[in-house]
Amino acid sequence: MGDISGDDKILSYDDVVLRRSDLDILNGHNFLNDRVIEFYLSYLSSVHSTPTISLIPPSIAFWISNCPDAESLKDFMKPLKCGDKDLLIFPVNDNLNVEEAEGGLHWSLLVYYKDANTFFHHDSLMGVNKWSAKQLFEAVSPFVSDGDAVYREYNETPQQKNGYDCGVYLLAIARVVCEWFTSEGMKKRDELWFTDVKEAVPDVVNHLREEILELIKRLMSESVCK
């Protein structure tokens, strides 16, 4: 892989550029940053490649939520084609300062499922991101339905046991929801993905940091071999 020093770029994956410091974040008990979140959501998009799913990068979700101009937001949303999607996944961050890059102290996940015409908020820390999630819901909902979509706080989301794993829970839930959506039997389920989240997420969280780290290292090796 060659010598890597400082905070050099180590991998370009789709539109995401990862740096050496991102590996350090995954190696320790650290808050996941925007780059790691965006990288894994992009990876999930490639694994569950279907035109009816869209996993929105953190920077785009944040901009949608905080765009001050309705016309600018309308123009920005057009190429995203959210109204054509059956499943939309949005990372939610509690950053209140639009001028601060990668700010905030907590991640959660907002999922829109077209068949239910509902936005479901999964928060691994007792719903502390509810205000930010509702703000994003209000910004996005006119672009996915006729304005009659509803918001639901899913209170049985598995809860983190520390102050730094919120991003890991976000990614674990996103993965489980995508797996549920692309499974053959998902149309027959009455409880949507909720049972899967409750049963699978705690175990996924336990090894997801290591799994993402190994994924990055594998992609780095593959890029060198090309």
LUMMIDREN-302395 format. One record per residue: x, y, z of N, C-alpha, C in turn. Coordinates in pm, whole numbers, padded with zeros to 5 digits, always signed. Example, Ala and Ser with C-alpha at 12.3 -4.5 7.8 and 13.67 -1.06 7.14 Angstrom:
2
+01319-00569+00780+01230-00450+00780+01320-00330+00780;+01285-00225+00708+01367-00106+00714+01290+00003+00787;
***
This chain:
226
+00082-00121+00000+00000+00000+00000+00086+00126+00000;+00214+00111+00025+00299+00230+00026+00298+00297+00162;+00388+00389+00179+00397+00461+00306+00284+00562+00318;+00223+00566+00434+00116+00662+00461+00155+00741+00585;+00157+00870+00572+00199+00951+00685+00104+01068+00703;+00111+01131+00821+00028+01248+00846-00119+01216+00831;-00190+01307+00764-00331+01284+00739-00355+01277+00588;-00272+01202+00520-00282+01187+00376-00411+01118+00335;-00448+01137+00210-00559+01063+00153-00517+00917+00138;-00607+00828+00177-00575+00686+00170-00665+00610+00073;-00784+00666+00044-00877+00594-00043-00980+00691-00101;-01007+00675-00230-01119+00745-00294-01221+00639-00332;-01342+00656-00282-01448+00558-00309-01572+00636-00351;-01614+00618-00476-01719+00701-00533-01679+00848-00515;-01759+00926-00445-01726+01067-00424-01665+01092-00287;-01630+00987-00215-01579+01000-00079-01427+00983-00077;-01359+01074-00011-01214+01064+00007-01186+01041+00155;-01126+00927+00185-01093+00896+00324-00947+00930+00351;-00919+00967+00477-00785+01005+00518-00735+00915+00631;-00609+00927+00657-00546+00845+00760-00618+00859+00895;-00660+00979+00928-00726+01002+01056-00857+00926+01069;-00919+00891+00956-01043+00815+00961-01018+00673+01011;-00902+00618+00979-00868+00486+01033-00850+00494+01184;-00790+00603+01233-00772+00621+01376-00907+00629+01447;-01002+00696+01382-01137+00706+01440-01199+00569+01456;-01183+00484+01355-01243+00351+01359-01170+00259+01456;-01043+00286+01481-00963+00202+01571-00994+00226+01718;-01048+00343+01750-01068+00377+01890-01213+00402+01925;-01233+00446+02048-01367+00479+02096-01397+00624+02062;-01427+00648+01935-01443+00784+01886-01576+00804+01815;-01619+00929+01813-01738+00972+01742-01710+00963+01591;-01794+00892+01515-01772+00881+01371-01795+01015+01303;-01707+01050+01209-01721+01177+01138-01802+01161+01010;-01823+01272+00939-01903+01271+00818-01845+01180+00711;-01712+01177+00699-01650+01098+00592-01676+00949+00611;-01661+00901+00732-01683+00759+00757-01830+00724+00734;-01920+00810+00784-02063+00787+00762-02093+00783+00613;-02044+00882+00539-02072+00888+00395-02012+00769+00321;-01892+00729+00359-01828+00614+00295-01913+00489+00309;-01957+00460+00431-02030+00333+00450-02169+00338+00388;-02234+00454+00391-02363+00466+00324-02346+00446+00173;-02236+00498+00118-02208+00479-00024-02182+00331-00054;-02112+00266+00037-02088+00122+00021-02219+00044+00024;-02307+00077+00117-02438+00011+00123-02516+00034-00006;-02502+00153-00065-02570+00181-00191-02523+00087-00301;-02393+00055-00300-02340-00036-00403-02381-00181-00376;-02390-00217-00250-02431-00353-00215-02579-00376-00247;-02660-00277-00215-02805-00284-00239-02838-00192-00356;-02783-00224-00470-02795-00138-00587-02932-00155-00653;-03019-00062-00627-03152-00060-00686-03196+00085-00698;-03264+00121-00807-03305+00261-00825-03413+00308-00729;-03468+00216-00650-03576+00255-00559-03526+00287-00419;-03395+00272-00394-03334+00306-00265-03239+00423-00285;-03242+00517-00190-03144+00626-00192-03094+00651-00051;-02963+00641-00034-02900+00670+00095-02831+00805+00081;-02879+00903+00152-02837+01042+00136-02712+01071+00220;-02607+01130+00160-02487+01163+00236-02516+01266+00346;-02436+01265+00453-02459+01358+00565-02461+01504+00523;-02369+01545+00437-02362+01686+00399-02488+01730+00325;-02542+01643+00241-02664+01677+00167-02784+01681+00260;-02793+01583+00350-02904+01583+00446-02901+01708+00532;-02781+01748+00575-02768+01867+00658-02807+01992+00581;-02767+02001+00455-02800+02118+00374-02950+02127+00350;-03013+02013+00322-03159+02011+00302-03229+02065+00427;-03184+02017+00541-03248+02053+00668-03230+02200+00701;-03120+02261+00657-03088+02397+00699-03092+02500+00587;-03138+02461+00468-03145+02554+00356-03244+02666+00389;-03201+02793+00385-03289+02903+00425-03384+02951+00315;-03362+02905+00192-03439+02957+00080-03519+02846+00013;-03649+02861+00007-03738+02757-00045-03712+02727-00192;-03686+02830-00271-03663+02810-00414-03531+02737-00438;-03429+02773-00362-03300+02705-00376-03313+02558-00339;-03390+02531-00234-03412+02392-00192-03487+02314-00300;-03586+02377-00359-03663+02312-00464-03575+02272-00581;-03488+02362-00623-03396+02333-00733-03296+02223-00696;-03251+02228-00570-03153+02131-00523-03213+01990-00517;-03340+01980-00480-03403+01851-00461-03437+01779-00592;-03452+01853-00700-03496+01792-00826-03409+01676-00871;-03276+01691-00879-03195+01578-00925-03191+01460-00829;-03229+01481-00704-03231+01369-00609-03347+01274-00636;-03453+01325-00700-03570+01244-00739-03625+01162-00623;-03639+01228-00509-03686+01158-00388-03826+01101-00406;-03908+01166-00486-04044+01117-00507-04050+00986-00582;-03941+00948-00648-03938+00822-00722-03886+00706-00639;-03844+00733-00517-03783+00630-00434-03885+00564-00342;-03864+00435-00318-03949+00362-00223-03890+00365-00082;-03758+00386-00075-03690+00389+00055-03584+00498+00052;-03592+00589+00148-03494+00697+00161-03433+00690+00300;-03301+00701+00306-03230+00694+00433-03147+00821+00451;-03173+00891+00561-03107+01018+00589-03033+01013+00722;-02903+01040+00725-02836+01060+00853-02877+01195+00912;-02900+01197+01041-02941+01319+01111-02832+01358+01210;-02792+01486+01207-02692+01536+01300-02751+01656+01375;-02714+01672+01500-02772+01779+01582-02695+01911+01572;-02608+01924+01473-02532+02048+01454-02627+02166+01429;-02615+02271+01508-02701+02389+01493-02629+02504+01422;-02500+02486+01397-02420+02593+01335-02391+02557+01190;-02460+02621+01097-02446+02587+00955-02308+02626+00901;-02234+02707+00974-02101+02748+00929-01990+02657+00983;-02028+02562+01066-01929+02473+01126-01929+02339+01053;-01820+02307+00986-01809+02181+00914-01794+02066+01014;-01868+01959+00990-01862+01839+01072-01884+01869+01220;-01980+01957+01248-02012+01988+01387-02112+01888+01443;-02166+01921+01559-02266+01836+01621-02207+01733+01715;-02297+01677+01797-02255+01583+01901-02329+01449+01894;-02424+01437+01802-02502+01313+01800-02555+01283+01661;-02551+01155+01625-02608+01104+01500-02734+01022+01528;-02829+01028+01437-02943+00937+01438-02984+00912+01294;-03091+00840+01272-03129+00800+01136-03277+00825+01110;-03306+00887+00996-03444+00910+00953-03467+00827+00827;-03571+00744+00829-03601+00654+00718-03741+00683+00665;-03750+00707+00534-03882+00723+00471-03914+00596+00393;-04033+00539+00421-04080+00420+00349-04209+00457+00277;-04203+00451+00144-04313+00502+00061-04444+00428+00083;-04438+00295+00098-04561+00218+00115-04639+00260+00239;-04567+00306+00341-04633+00354+00463-04650+00505+00462;-04588+00573+00364-04587+00719+00356-04551+00781+00491;-04447+00725+00549-04408+00763+00686-04256+00777+00696;-04214+00879+00772-04074+00895+00811-04058+00837+00951;-03969+00742+00967-03943+00680+01096-03807+00726+01147;-03806+00779+01269-03681+00826+01328-03628+00723+01426;-03505+00676+01400-03436+00582+01488-03324+00656+01560;-03336+00668+01690-03238+00739+01771-03187+00647+01880;-03056+00628+01885-02996+00537+01983-02970+00602+02118;-03016+00727+02136-02993+00796+02263-03121+00867+02308;-03222+00789+02334-03345+00837+02397-03412+00953+02323;-03399+00956+02192-03469+01056+02113-03416+01196+02124;-03289+01214+02163-03238+01350+02181-03228+01427+02048;-03229+01355+01936-03221+01421+01806-03359+01449+01746;-03462+01437+01825-03598+01451+01773-03619+01584+01701;-03570+01693+01759-03592+01824+01697-03525+01830+01560;-03401+01783+01550-03328+01785+01423-03393+01694+01320;-03442+01579+01366-03508+01486+01274-03638+01545+01220;-03714+01611+01306-03839+01672+01261-03812+01788+01164;-03705+01860+01187-03668+01969+01097-03638+01914+00958;-03564+01803+00952-03534+01739+00824-03660+01684+00760;-03745+01622+00839-03872+01570+00789-03956+01679+00724;-03966+01793+00791-04047+01903+00737-03990+01958+00607;-03857+01954+00593-03793+02002+00472-03811+01905+00355;-03806+01775+00385-03808+01674+00279-03948+01631+00239;-04040+01626+00334-04172+01566+00308-04246+01621+00187;-04238+01752+00154-04309+01799+00035-04257+01739-00095;-04137+01681-00091-04075+01629-00213-04093+01478-00229;-04157+01413-00132-04176+01268-00142-04322+01228-00152;-04412+01320-00124-04555+01290-00131-04629+01421-00157;-04757+01419-00142-04837+01540-00161-04841+01625-00035;-04745+01605+00052-04740+01680+00176-04813+01614+00290;-04858+01488+00267-04935+01420+00371-04855+01310+00440;-04725+01305+00418-04642+01208+00488-04642+01240+00637;-04627+01137+00718-04629+01156+00863-04492+01121+00922;-04471+01169+01045-04347+01147+01117-04375+01056+01237;-04287+00959+01257-04303+00869+01372-04170+00849+01441;-04171+00869+01570-04052+00843+01652-04057+00696+01693;-03960+00618+01647-03961+00475+01681-03887+00455+01813;-03962+00435+01919-03907+00437+02054-03841+00306+02098;-03848+00203+02014-03786+00076+02052-03652+00053+01982;-03596+00159+01928-03462+00151+01868-03361+00107+01974;-03274+00009+01942-03169-00029+02039-03088+00093+02081;-03052+00096+02209-02987+00214+02267-02837+00191+02289;-02760+00294+02259-02615+00287+02280-02583+00287+02429;-02469+00228+02462-02430+00216+02602-02313+00308+02638;-02280+00398+02546-02170+00491+02571-02200+00622+02498;-02106+00715+02502-02131+00845+02443-02073+00865+02305;-02022+00758+02242-01953+00776+02114-01999+00685+02000;-02090+00592+02027-02128+00494+01925-02253+00530+01843;-02301+00654+01854-02425+00689+01783-02411+00669+01632;-02295+00706+01576-02274+00688+01433-02271+00542+01393;-02217+00457+01479-02214+00314+01452-02357+00258+01451;-02439+00304+01544-02580+00261+01546-02652+00309+01420;-02627+00432+01379-02686+00484+01256-02655+00390+01139;-02528+00354+01122-02488+00271+01009-02542+00128+01022;-02544+00076+01144-02597-00059+01164-02746-00065+01130;-02821+00037+01173-02965+00040+01143-02987+00056+00993;-02909+00143+00929-02921+00162+00785-02897+00031+00712;-02797-00043+00756-02768-00171+00692-02881-00271+00709;-02933-00281+00829-03042-00376+00855-03167-00339+00776;-03197-00209+00768-03314-00164+00692-03297-00198+00544;-03178-00174+00489-03152-00207+00348-03163-00357+00324;-03111-00437+00416-03119-00582+00402-03265-00628+00406;-03343-00567+00495-03485-00599+00502-03554-00563+00371;-03525-00447+00319-03593-00398+00198-03562-00485+00077;-03439-00531+00065-03401-00609-00053-03424-00759-00037;-03470-00802+00080-03499-00943+00100-03629-00980+00031;-03638-01104-00013-03755-01148-00090-03883-01143-00009;-03875-01165+00120-03996-01175+00200-04044-01045+00261;-03977-00934+00232-04007-00811+00304-04149-00761+00280;-04206-00787+00163-04340-00738+00134-04446-00806+00220;-04412-00921+00276-04509-00997+00354-04506-00962+00503;-04412-00880+00543-04397-00853+00685-04490-00743+00733;-04553-00767+00846-04646-00669+00901-04576-00563+00986;-04458-00594+01038-04390-00505+01131-04279-00425+01063;-04283-00417+00929-04177-00349+00856-04042-00406+00899;-03943-00322+00923-03808-00370+00958-03783-00367+01109;-03887-00336+01187-03866-00310+01329-03811-00430+01405;-03866-00548+01379-03817-00667+01448-03672-00695+01412;-03639-00677+01284-03501-00698+01241-03406-00602+01311;-03447-00477+01324-03362-00377+01392-03339-00417+01537;-03445-00453+01606-03432-00488+01748-03344-00610+01768;-03356-00708+01678-03284-00834+01696-03141-00829+01643;-03119-00758+01533-02989-00767+01465-02892-00654+01500;-02944-00533+01524-02856-00417+01539-02755-00431+01653;-02794-00475+01774-02694-00484+01881-02572-00568+01843;-02595-00679+01773-02484-00764+01733-02401-00699+01623;-02467-00634+01526-02396-00566+01419-02305-00458+01477;-02357-00382+01572-02280-00273+01633-02151-00325+01696;-02157-00442+01754-02040-00496+01825-01918-00514+01737;-01939-00537+01607-01824-00563+01519-01817-00471+01398;-01904-00369+01392-01910-00289+01271-01786-00200+01251;-01733-00144+01358-01611-00062+01342-01500-00145+01278;-01477-00263+01332-01372-00351+01279-01404-00391+01135;-01530-00416+01106-01570-00456+00971-01545-00344+00870;-01580-00221+00907-01558-00107+00817-01408-00085+00797;-01332-00098+00904-01187-00082+00895-01127-00184+00799;-01168-00309+00809-01118-00413+00719-01164-00389+00577;-01285-00339+00560-01335-00305+00426-01248-00198+00361;-01216-00095+00437-01132+00013+00384-00994-00040+00344;-00936-00122+00430-00804-00177+00400-00808-00266+00276;-00917-00342+00260-00929-00426+00140-00941-00342+00014;-01021-00237+00021-01036-00149-00095-00907-00076-00127;-00831-00041-00022-00700+00021-00045-00607-00074-00119;-00606-00199-00078-00521-00298-00144-00562-00321-00288;-00692-00325-00310-00743-00347-00447-00709-00229-00537;-00713-00108-00480-00683+00011-00562-00535+00014-00601;-00449-00037-00515-00306-00041-00545-00276-00145-00654;-00352-00254-00652-00328-00362-00747-00378-00331-00888;-00463-00229-00900-00518-00198-01033-00414-00131-01122;
***
